Amino acid sequence: MQRITFFLCATMLVAFAEAQTLVDTAFDASVDDPLFSDGEGPLVLFDEGHNNWHTASGRYAPAADVLRNDGFRVAVHGGEFSARSVADASVLIVVSPIEDGIARAIADGIDPEEIASWPLPVPSAYSPQEIDVLVDWVRGGGALMLIVDYMPLAGMSAELAAAFGVHLADGYAYDGNGENEPIFTRAEGSLRSHAVTDGRGPGERIESVRTFGGTAFLVPYGAEPLMLFGAGAEIVLPDVIPPPDTPPPADAPRHLIEGWAQGAVLEVGRGRLALFGEHAAFTAQRFPNGGVTGMNHPSATGNKQLLLNVVRWLAGAL
């Protein structure tokens, strides 16, 4: 537990975290062997219409740059989802959306001690109509990459995940060693073989992926897990949202999650879904003290390639 880094309540501490982390402008977003000619690839939309914790113009700028350097056309989606607003997109990327009421509470200023009084489950960041739009769009051939994080961010995407048959836990995941920043490896079997992890050849084959916290989820029949928790892994599910920068209570309920995933893909009708339970894995950030988190971390050797391979697979190009 002592090793946990709690930017908990990403939802509640936006201003604080903005001051603590910066996009790593030295991150190498280049792509050695781009899949598409510059700007001629499929259209990738980043959602920025749901108070998202990570956006293409903010902390996910490194991810957007990597995709642009692979030839994808990258644009921003604002406002609510509708059949018309996503019609032209090949891939839609949604990262840690925040429900409007909670976002307004943050903007108005909230006493951190009040967080524990917020009722659970937290409300969905999407309306039922938007969820229907996205499910229909994916079934009709669209591709969604949904990236969440630990409590309460996972809870605000749980209804959308459930619409695809995924049980997304609103909690905190730990591997069998009690670490909340696990490394999933092919050698140990926690990183599974799939087109997404194998790539187009040896140069794109991923041997390990590191995450930086997050939650876990159960996938439905037919889904293909990419990153699996092993023996002894646990999910901690507090009854209340812990105050910022505070670990979950020691007496919070715990459940074993061997076989649960932190990354998975699923074909849905004529479309595709990729789901990840941790959002810093595809960022590249640095802290004032010199620390880094995301694709720029020395031990996150496969993270950038994973981003490329996932979006290529979603776009039907892998």
N, C-alpha and C positions, 0 to 999 in steps of 0.2 A: 504493500500500500504506500510505503514511503516514496516510491519512485513515480507515483502518479503525478502528472502535470495537469492541473485542473484549470483549463480555460473554460471551465464549466460555466454553463450559463452563458455560452456564447451569445445567447439571446439577450441576456441581461447586462452584459458588460461590453457592448459594442464600442463605446468610447474608450473604455479602459484598454481593451485589446488592440484597438487601432493604435494606441500610443505605445503598445508593447511589441507589436510585430509590424514589419515592413516587408513589402515584396522585395525579394532578393534580385536586384538588377544585374548582378553578376552571374545569375543562373544561365547555363548554356541551354537554350531552347532550340538549338539547331537539330536538324534531322539528316542523318548521313545519306539515306537513300529514300527520298520522298516518294510517296505512292502516287501523287498527282503532280501535274505541272502547276506552277504557282497560280493560286486563285482559281483553278479549274476543277477542284474537287467538289464533292457534295456539300450542301449547305448544313452547317451546324449552328443551332441556336442555343445560346445560354440564357436561361431564365433569369431576368432581373426584375420581375414584376410581383414577387412575393416576399419582399423584405429579406431577400436571400443573404445568408451569412457570407457566402463566397460568390463573386460575380466576375465576369470576364474583364470588366473594367476595374476590378479591385483585386482581392487576394487570389483570384484564379486567373489573373493576367498571364502568369507563366504557362498555365495549361492552354489558354487560348493561343499563345504564341507558338507553342509546340505544334498545335493542330494547324495553324496557318502555315508553318514551315513544312508541313506535310502536304500542303496544297489545298486543304479544306478551306471553304469559304466560311468565315465565322461572323455571326451577327448576334444581336441581342433581341430577346423577346421581352416586351414590357406589357404590363396589364394582365388581365385574366386570360386563361386559355380558352380558345374557341376553335371550332373546326376550321374556320378560315385562317386564324392566326398561326396555326401549325401546318397548314396544308402544304406549303412549299419546302418544309424542312425535311432533310433526310434523317438527322439526329437532333434530339432535344436533350440538353444537359441541364439538370436541375440539382442545385447544391444547397442543402440545409435551408429550406424556406422557413419563414416565421409567420405565424398566424397574425392577422391584422390587429386584433385586440391586444395581443401581447406586444406587438411592435409599437402600438400607440402608448402602452404603459411605459415602455422603455423610453420613448421620446419625451414623455411627460416627466420622467424621472421617477425612480422607484427605490424605496428603501430595500437594500439587499435582504434584510431580515424578513421582509414580507414575502419573499419568494417561497418560503416553506409553507405559506398559507394558501398558495395557489392550488386549486383543485386538480386532481388527476382523474382520468387521463387528460392531458392537455388537448386543446381543440386542434382540429385539422387545419393546415395552412391552405387547403384547397376546398372549394365548395363541392358539394356532390355533383353539380353540373360539370365542373372542371374535371373531376375524376372520370366521369362518363366520357367526356371529350377525349381524354388521353387514352383511356382503354380502347375506345373505338378507333382512334387514330393508330395506335400500335397494332391492333388486330388487322387493320386495313393495310399495313405495310410500313408504318412508322417505326422509329427506334428511339427508345428512351433510356437515358443513363441517369439513374436516380442515386444521389450520393447524400448520405445523412451522417449523423454523428451521435454521440451519447446524449443522455437525458438533459433537457427535454426536447432536443432537436429531432430525435428519432420519432418521438410521439406525435409530432406535427406532420409527419409523413406516413404514419402507420396506416391510415385509412386508404391512401393511394396504394401502398404496398399490398394491403389486404385484397384490393380489387384485382390484383394479379396472383393471388393465392399465397403471398409471402407473409409469414408471421414475423413482424419486425418488433423486437423488444426495445422498450424505452428504458434502457438501463446502461450498465457499464460492463464491458467484456474484459476478461482476464484469461490469459493462456494458462496452461498447466503448471507454469512456473510462477504464477501470480503476477506476471507482467501485463501491463496494459498498453505496451508498445511492442507487440510481437513482430517477429520476422517469420514469414511463411516461406518455406523452402521446398523445392522439388525433391531434394535429397531425403528429407524427412517425411515426405508425403503430404505435408500440409498445403503445398502449392500443387494443384492438380494439372495434369496434361489436358490441353484443349487447344483449339486453333488460336485462342486468345493468348495463351501462355507459350505456345510453340512458335507463333509468328510465321513468316514466309521462309525461314531458313535458320541456320545456326546463329547468324548475327542478330536475330530478333527473338531467339529463344530466351525465355526468362527463367532464371534459376532461383531468385528470391525476391520478395516484396516486403517492405516494412510499412507498418501502419503506426499511428501515433495516438492511440486511444480508441474511442468508438464503441460501438455496440455489436450485437450479433443477431442473426435471423435464421429462421427455418424456411427452407425453400420447398415448393410443392413438387409433386411427382413430375418428372420430365425436365426439371431445371438441372443445370450442370454447375455445381459449386466449383469455384476456382481457388478459394482460400478457406481452409477448414480448420476449426479448432479441434485439438486433440484431447487425449485423456487428462482429466483434472481441470480442464477449463471451466470457468464459472461466469455466470451473468449475475450482477448485483442489481436488484430492483427495489430501490428505496420507495417507501410509502409517500414520501414528500420530496420535493426538489431541494437538494442541499444548497446552502448559501454559496455564493461565489467563492472560488479559490479554496474550496473545502472538499475533502474526500467524502464519499457516501458514508453514512453512519455504519459503524462496525457491526451493529445488530440488524442491518438491513437484510431482507431475505436474499438468499443465494440459491442458485440452481446450477447443476452441472449441465454443460452445453457441448459435450463431445459430439462431433458431427454437425454442429451448427456452423454457419458460414459467416464470413465477413466480406466475401465477394462471390458473386454468382452471375450466371447468364441464363436466359430463358427465351425460347422461341414461343411467341404468342400469335396464333393465327398466321398471318403473312408477315408479321413484324417481329421485333426483338426488344428484349429488356435486359439491361445490365444494372445490377444493384450492388452498392458498396456501403458498408456500415461505418466508414471513417472518412472524413473529408480532407484532412491535411495531407494524405498520401499523394494527392495530385496538385499540391501547391508547391511553392518554393519561397519560404519566408525566412527572415532573419530577425534576431532579437538584439536589443541594444548591447547585451553582454557578449555578442559574437556568436551565440548559438544559432543553429538553423533547424528548420523542420520542413519536411516535404521531400520533393524530388531532388533537392540539393543536399540532402543529408548523406554523409559518407556511406552509411549502411543501407540506403535506399537505392541500391544499384539497379534494380529492375523496374522501378516505379515509372520512369518516363516512358520506357518501352511498353509497359502495361497500358498506360494511357493511350498511346498510339494504337496498340493492338486492339483494345476494346472498341475505340471509336471506329477503326477500320472494319471490325467485325460487325458492329451495329449498322454501318453503312453498306454492308453486303460486299465489301471489297477484300475480305480476308477469308 
